[in-house]
Amino acid sequence: MAENVRLDTSDFDRGVRQLTRRVGDQTPDRSRTAAQTTAQAIRARTPKRTGRLASTVSAVPVRAGWAVTYGGGLRYARPVAARTRNVAAGIAGQPDRYARSLRAMTETEVNRL
């Protein structure tokens, strides 16, 4: 004997839309903060004989979020990065911190539902 069972998923659907909106609204700020933090870390580790190379390090908006620029066309940027490992050291751990930040924000929003 087959009967039709109807489930009301409207509360669930509303919660998912609300969660998606809130996380979507906050993610660009988290991305910008992560890029700025990374840029500051790289800049702090960049040798400052003239300051030109350090001045090329910045957080910039891109279509998918934010990115960090380095070098600005200076021919010695890559050799300095290879010798001092300033870029590698500045980036170290940043993706994990960004992921933890997004996870904490998402958990906070889920708990608000």
C-alpha positions in Angstrom: 0.0 0.0 0.0 1.8 3.1 -1.2 0.8 6.4 0.2 2.2 9.8 -0.7 4.2 11.5 2.0 4.8 15.2 1.8 7.5 16.9 3.8 7.5 20.6 4.5 11.1 21.6 3.8 10.4 25.4 3.7 12.2 26.0 7.0 15.2 24.1 5.8 15.2 25.9 2.4 14.9 29.3 4.1 17.8 28.4 6.5 20.0 27.4 3.6 19.3 30.6 1.7 19.9 32.7 4.8 23.2 30.8 5.5 24.3 31.2 1.9 23.6 34.9 1.9 25.3 35.6 5.2 28.4 33.6 4.3 28.5 35.2 0.9 28.3 38.7 2.4 31.2 38.1 4.8 33.6 36.1 2.6 34.9 39.1 0.5 35.9 40.9 3.8 37.6 37.7 5.0 39.4 37.4 1.7 40.5 41.0 1.7 41.8 40.7 5.3 43.8 37.5 4.4 45.4 39.2 1.4 46.3 42.3 3.4 47.8 40.2 6.2 49.8 38.2 3.7 51.0 41.4 1.9 52.1 42.8 5.3 54.0 39.6 6.1 55.8 39.6 2.8 56.5 43.3 2.9 58.0 43.0 6.4 60.4 40.3 5.2 61.4 42.1 2.0 64.9 43.8 2.1 64.6 47.5 2.1 67.8 48.9 0.5 65.8 51.5 -1.4 62.2 50.4 -0.4 61.2 50.1 -4.1 60.6 46.4 -4.0 58.7 46.5 -0.7 56.5 49.2 -2.1 55.3 46.8 -4.8 53.8 44.4 -2.3 50.1 45.0 -1.9 46.7 43.4 -1.7 44.6 44.0 -4.8 41.0 43.1 -5.7 40.6 40.5 -8.5 37.5 39.0 -9.9 37.5 36.0 -7.7 38.4 37.9 -4.5 41.7 39.3 -3.5 45.3 38.7 -4.4 48.8 39.8 -3.4 51.1 41.5 -5.9 54.9 41.4 -5.6 57.7 42.7 -7.8 55.8 45.3 -10.0 58.0 44.5 -13.0 61.3 45.0 -11.1 63.9 42.7 -12.7 65.5 41.9 -9.3 62.3 40.9 -7.6 62.5 37.2 -8.4 66.2 36.9 -7.4 65.5 38.7 -4.1 62.6 36.3 -3.4 64.7 33.3 -4.3 67.6 34.4 -2.1 65.7 35.7 0.9 62.6 33.4 0.7 60.6 36.5 1.8 57.6 35.6 -0.3 57.6 31.9 0.8 57.9 32.9 4.4 55.2 35.6 4.1 52.8 33.1 2.6 53.6 30.3 5.0 50.5 29.3 7.0 48.3 32.0 5.5 46.0 29.6 3.5 45.4 27.6 6.7 44.6 30.7 8.7 42.2 31.8 6.0 40.4 28.5 5.9 40.1 28.5 9.7 38.7 32.0 9.5 36.0 30.9 7.0 35.2 27.8 8.9 34.7 29.8 12.2 32.6 32.3 10.4 30.4 29.6 8.8 30.0 27.8 12.2 28.9 31.1 13.8 26.3 31.6 11.1 25.1 28.0 11.3 24.7 28.4 15.1 22.6 31.6 14.5 20.0 29.7 12.5 
